[in-house]
Every structure is written in C-alpha cells, then in structure tokens.
Amino acid sequence: MDEKTALTRLKQGDIGALEYLMELYYTQAVRTAFLIVRDESLAEDITQGAFIRVFERAGQYDVNRPFKFWFSRIIVNDAILAARRRERTVSLEQLSANSDDPLAEYLGNLTDPNQLSPEIIFEKAETNQEIWQVLSQLNPEQRAVIVLRYYLGFSETQIAEHQASPPGTIKWRLHSARKRLRSLIGPENL
C-alpha cells in the first residue's frame, strides 16, 4: 500500500489505512510535538489524538494535497495550544530541570553513532543540551516556526499555507525567533 491508496481507503472508513499512516508518520509527529511542548507523554497524547482526528475527519481531506502538511498542521496547532496551557502552570526552569537530554533521545542521531569518536559524541550531546535549553526559552509560536522550518524542512511559503498566515507574518515570526535565538546564544558562539 502507498500513501495515496491509504488515504483513499481511509476516506472510505478503513481503519487499516490509518495504521499504515501511523507507521509512516508517528515518530516524526511525536518528535515535532515534543520539540514544541517539551514533554514526552504530552507529545504522545497529542500525536494519538491527531491520528484519531485524522480518522474522524478523513472526509475533509483533499487527496490531491500532501498529507504531511495537513497532518503536521494538526500536530503543530495542538502542540502550541498544549504548550500555552502547560506554560501557564509549569515554569521553564522546572521543565529543564526534569529533562536529562531530551534532544538526544527525540531528534536521534543524524549519523551512525557507532562510527563517531567519543569526542564527537560528547560534543554533539553537549550541543544538543545547549540547543534544548535555548529552544525552551522561545514561546510556543516561535518554537513552532523553528520546528517547521528547520526540523520538518518546510519552506516559508509552505509554513504560511500550513499556519493559514500571510507569508510576511511567517517571515516576521522566523526573523523574531532567529533574533531571539541569537540573543540567547550570544555573539561569541556564532
């Protein structure tokens, strides 16, 4: 089965097609949600809820459009809402104190760790922790555009369509998020 076939079958109410889509997108969806909400179980809950909604709203999906964009919109919007609710009740210091190295686990290694020297592995882990600490200081909307642009690889035009916002708004959000990141990282680390 391919993605288009699965989506067609899903529109007909075939739950097996949802299982195929979950195999394709579950890990990326959890990672995307996690980068925004910074909580493993919450990211999994968001992802599972999104898949349920995909099944319930399959009739609304246009099979001629990329599923990835439609589905990631659900994930990102739900993650932003959850992050806003969570940040009203939990401080950023509490979150970072409770996480050992979340990026190492959820982003995964871009290369095979067995082929890396111990020094490189240590440097990558240290860099991941620094990135995590800096990202946790951005607001949910800023984290979302950074995740969409640099983790999911969306173009600014795709993000604008994804977020149902004008391209200028997305450019401004990316600019302000990068500016905030630069101020947090400091010029000595650039």
C-alpha positions as CSV (number, residue, x, y, z in Angstrom):
1,M,0.0,0.0,0.0
2,D,1.2,3.5,-0.7
3,E,0.2,6.8,1.0
4,K,-2.4,7.8,-1.7
5,T,-4.1,4.4,-1.5
6,A,-4.1,4.5,2.2
7,L,-5.7,8.0,2.2
8,T,-8.4,6.9,-0.3
9,R,-9.2,3.8,1.8
10,L,-9.2,6.0,5.0
11,K,-11.8,8.2,3.4
12,Q,-13.9,5.0,2.9
13,G,-13.6,4.3,6.7
14,D,-10.9,1.6,6.5
15,I,-9.1,1.7,9.9
16,G,-6.3,-0.4,8.5
17,A,-5.3,2.5,6.3
18,L,-4.8,4.6,9.5
19,E,-2.4,2.0,10.8
20,Y,-0.3,2.4,7.6
21,L,-0.3,6.2,8.0
22,M,0.7,5.8,11.7
23,E,3.7,3.7,10.7
24,L,4.8,6.4,8.3
25,Y,4.3,9.5,10.4
26,Y,4.1,8.5,14.1
27,T,7.7,9.1,15.1
28,Q,8.1,12.3,13.2
29,A,4.8,13.6,14.7
30,V,5.8,12.8,18.3
31,R,9.2,14.5,17.7
32,T,7.5,17.5,16.2
33,A,5.1,17.8,19.1
34,F,7.9,17.1,21.6
35,L,10.0,20.0,20.3
36,I,7.1,22.3,20.9
37,V,5.7,21.0,24.2
38,R,8.9,19.6,25.7
39,D,7.1,16.7,27.4
40,E,7.3,13.1,26.2
41,S,3.9,11.8,27.3
42,L,2.1,15.0,26.3
43,A,3.7,14.8,22.8
44,E,2.5,11.2,22.5
45,D,-1.0,12.2,23.6
46,I,-1.1,15.0,21.1
47,T,0.0,12.6,18.3
48,Q,-2.5,9.9,19.2
49,G,-5.3,12.5,19.4
50,A,-4.2,13.8,16.0
51,F,-4.5,10.4,14.4
52,I,-7.9,9.9,15.9
53,R,-9.0,13.2,14.4
54,V,-7.5,12.2,11.1
55,F,-9.7,9.2,11.1
56,E,-12.8,11.2,12.2
57,R,-12.2,13.9,9.6
58,A,-10.9,11.8,6.7
59,G,-13.8,13.0,4.6
60,Q,-12.5,16.6,4.8
61,Y,-9.1,15.7,3.5
62,D,-8.3,16.5,-0.2
63,V,-6.3,13.5,-1.5
64,N,-4.7,15.8,-4.1
65,R,-2.8,17.7,-1.4
66,P,0.1,16.4,0.6
67,F,-1.0,14.6,3.7
68,K,2.2,15.6,5.5
69,F,1.1,19.3,5.5
70,W,-2.4,18.6,6.6
71,F,-1.3,16.2,9.4
72,S,1.5,18.4,10.6
73,R,-0.9,21.4,10.9
74,I,-3.0,19.3,13.3
75,I,0.1,18.3,15.3
76,V,1.7,21.8,15.4
77,N,-1.6,23.6,16.3
78,D,-2.4,21.1,19.1
79,A,1.1,21.3,20.4
80,I,1.0,25.1,20.5
81,L,-2.3,25.0,22.4
82,A,-0.9,22.4,24.8
83,A,2.3,24.3,25.3
84,R,0.4,27.5,26.1
85,R,-1.7,25.7,28.7
86,R,1.3,24.0,30.2
87,E,3.4,27.1,30.4
88,R,0.7,28.8,32.4
89,T,1.2,26.2,35.1
90,V,4.8,25.0,34.9
91,S,7.9,27.2,34.8
92,L,10.6,26.7,32.2
93,E,13.1,26.1,35.0
94,Q,11.1,23.1,36.2
95,L,10.9,21.7,32.7
96,S,14.6,21.9,32.0
97,A,15.5,20.6,35.5
98,N,13.3,17.5,34.8
99,S,14.9,16.6,31.5
100,D,18.2,14.8,31.2
101,D,18.9,15.1,27.4
102,P,15.6,15.2,25.5
103,L,17.0,16.2,22.2
104,A,19.4,13.2,22.1
105,E,16.5,10.8,22.5
106,Y,13.9,12.5,20.3
107,L,15.9,14.0,17.5
108,G,18.0,11.0,17.0
109,N,21.5,10.9,15.5
110,L,21.9,12.2,12.0
111,T,24.8,9.8,11.5
112,D,25.5,6.3,12.9
113,P,26.8,6.8,16.5
114,N,28.9,3.6,16.1
115,Q,31.1,5.4,13.6
116,L,31.7,8.5,15.7
117,S,34.6,9.1,18.0
118,P,33.8,9.5,21.7
119,E,34.9,13.2,21.5
120,I,32.4,13.9,18.7
121,I,29.6,12.1,20.5
122,F,30.3,14.1,23.7
123,E,30.4,17.4,21.7
124,K,27.1,16.5,19.9
125,A,25.4,15.7,23.3
126,E,26.7,18.9,24.8
127,T,25.5,20.9,21.8
128,N,22.1,19.2,21.9
129,Q,21.7,20.1,25.5
130,E,22.6,23.7,24.8
131,I,20.1,23.8,21.9
132,W,17.4,22.3,24.1
133,Q,17.9,25.0,26.7
134,V,17.8,27.8,24.2
135,L,14.7,26.4,22.4
136,S,12.9,26.1,25.7
137,Q,13.2,29.8,26.2
138,L,11.2,30.6,23.0
139,N,7.4,30.9,23.1
140,P,5.4,28.1,21.5
141,E,4.7,30.0,18.3
142,Q,8.4,30.7,17.8
143,R,9.3,27.1,18.6
144,A,6.6,26.0,16.1
145,V,8.1,28.0,13.2
146,I,11.6,26.9,14.0
147,V,10.4,23.3,14.1
148,L,8.5,23.6,10.8
149,R,11.4,25.3,9.1
150,Y,14.5,23.5,10.4
151,Y,13.2,20.2,11.6
152,L,10.4,19.4,9.1
153,G,12.1,21.4,6.3
154,F,9.1,23.4,5.2
155,S,9.7,26.5,3.1
156,E,8.4,29.8,4.3
157,T,5.6,29.6,1.7
158,Q,4.6,26.1,3.0
159,I,4.7,27.4,6.6
160,A,2.4,30.3,5.6
161,E,0.0,27.9,4.0
162,H,0.3,25.5,6.9
163,Q,-0.4,28.2,9.5
164,A,-3.0,29.9,7.4
165,S,-1.0,33.1,7.8
166,P,0.3,35.7,5.3
167,P,3.9,35.0,4.1
168,G,5.0,38.3,5.7
169,T,3.8,37.1,9.1
170,I,5.8,33.9,8.8
171,K,8.9,35.8,7.7
172,W,8.5,38.1,10.8
173,R,7.9,35.1,13.1
174,L,11.0,33.4,11.8
175,H,13.0,36.6,12.0
176,S,12.0,37.2,15.5
177,A,12.6,33.6,16.5
178,R,16.1,33.7,15.0
179,K,16.8,37.1,16.6
180,R,15.7,35.7,20.0
181,L,17.9,32.6,19.4
182,R,20.9,34.8,18.5
183,S,20.4,36.9,21.7
184,L,20.2,33.7,23.8
185,I,23.2,32.1,22.2
186,G,25.3,35.2,22.3
187,P,27.6,36.5,19.6
188,E,30.6,34.6,21.0
189,N,29.0,31.3,20.0
190,L,28.0,32.2,16.4
